[in-house]
Amino acid sequence: MSIKTKITALFLISLVLMLTLSFWIEKLNETKNQKLIISKYILAAKELIPIIANNDKKLLEKKLKELELYTVKNGFKTIIFQKPFTFGRVSISKKDGKYYLTIKYLDEKMSFYDKSQDIFLEEKLITNILLFFDILILFTIYFIILKIVSPIKELSVKMERFSKGDYDIRMDIKGDEEIKVAATSFNNMAKTLQKSIEDRENLLKYIGHELKTPLAKAKFAFEMKDYSLLEKNIKDIDMFVSEILNMHLLTTQNLKKSRFKAQTLITEALGKLYISEEENVQIELEDFLVEADIHYMSIALKNLIDNALKYTQKTPIKIVAKDNKIEVISYGERLKKDFSFYLEPFKKEASSGYGLGLSIVDIIVKKHGFSLFYRYLDGKNIFGINFNG
């Protein structure tokens, strides 16, 4: 059973109960009022009959005033009570919800009305007006609740569509504040999940594509029994997979920060590389302290150094550490596209030439709250990390 059906059922039950209760109370009050007015009219008739029989008009007027009765015209057909007496008859009639006393003596017939029952009629009118407004309020609440829950139904439908693979589905940010918060939360969740799913799919596609070449080379080396080339290809595959895993773990693993010197970071990064000749790297150091996860930061710096060694047009490359920055400087042409283009993970065009290195560096640096920068000066590519953020 849907929420709307449940709300409608509760609304109808409440409406029926309200009408039933109001009808029962009105009937109860009407019966009570009828008994009271009949009793009062019977007592009044006992006092009025002798006066009417004596035809004493002054005394009749006085007595009617005492009893708060008013003379009215005859002609009431609906009789609810009557009682004969010598030379006449007493009857009580009802018309339009009002009760009238009629006394017939010989050929004379007089009818009276007790105005005190007007109070009951006014109370009945007020009760009916209040009942009308109660019903109106109940209808208003019903439609307001339907309006409130309609976005919940929409959210349920869109969540089901999302679960079936429609990852572009989003909620409209409208309605009450709570609904806006729920819609915003859903959109944020959908956006995060969509990105995660797309990243995973892109990751699998990229790995499948990039592994073809080194695996083919490894297979060729194995067939040619060139074990040194086979070993190199296996190391390239291992390095590639390690970089992918390191980048993936950054989204799920907390950093283990510690304080260390820039010199320590450079040493750790160089230790992760195989450098055939130490003269290919020059270091200029004005040491400073860094607070970060040394494992991941050394991977980031290692990637910058590795790219510089691979694509420099001449050696040595330089590692300059000062003013809370570490720069890796190499010789070569300026990047052909904007620097941000090369930071997009799993993008084949961006990866050609720089691999996943810059993407991994950017993710690690941003995870720490630092910044990665690039500039070109005097035929030199300068990639750096700013530890000031």
CORDA-V625196 format. One line per field, one symbol per residue. burial: # if it has 9 or more other C-alpha atoms within 8 Angstrom, else .. A space follows every 10 residues. Layout:
# CORDA-V625196
burial=???
This chain:
# CORDA-V625196
burial=.....###.. #...#..... .#...#.... ..##..##.. #..##..##. ##...#...# ..###..### ........#. .#.....### #####...## #####...## #####.#..# #..#...... #...#..#.. .#...#.##. #...#..#.. ##......#. #.......## ..##.##..# ...#....#. .##..#.... #..##.###. ##...#..## ..##.##... ..##.##..# .........# ##..##.### .........# ##....#### .###..#### #########. .#..###### ##.####### ##........ .###.#...# #..#.##### ######...# ##.#.#..## #######..
